[in-house]
Amino acid sequence: MRFPIFDFGLRISNKEREREQARLLRTVIADNLSKAGRSLGYVSAIDSNGGTIWIADAQRSDGKRFVVRADELLTAFVELESQLAVEAWISRKGVFRACGGMYD
């Protein structure tokens, strides 16, 4: 049997708690991207099977961008943040990507 979760005297379901945690995490990631000089954009779309997909992009000031597609918005944000970490690692190590993309 599941017991209800109470916050500040209000009954909050696990699903509502998960949604709130995901929203807060998206906010933190968006702030991190902004602090790193990226502008963030995202949109939802319907795929050919009728499911919702999320498309998010982080654009640098030089016009280069990284675009991800995911089934959930939080997943798209996490992918963008992980790309930021990879980009920072590459710039520190002086590694260049031979196949083009964001680093050419």
DAZIZI-V771328 format. One line per field, one symbol per residue. phi: phi as a letter, one per 20 degrees, with the letter a starting at -180 (. if undefined). psi: psi as a letter, one per 30 degrees, with the letter a starting at -180 (. if undefined). burial: + if it has 24 or more other ideal C-beta (glycine too) atoms within 12 Angstrom, else -. Layout:
phi: ???
psi: ???
burial: ???
This chain:
phi: .eefddclndecfgfffffffffffffffffffffendddbbbdbdefeneecdccbcdefenfbcdccbfcffffffffffffffffffffemedefennfde
psi: kkklkkkhfkkkleeeeeeeeeeeeeeeeeeeeefggkkkkllllkafgglklkkkljklfgfklkklklfkeeeeeeeeeeeeeeeeeeeefgkkjfgabfg.
burial: -------------------------+--++-++--+-+-+-+-----------+++++-------+-+-+--++-++++++-++--+--------------+--
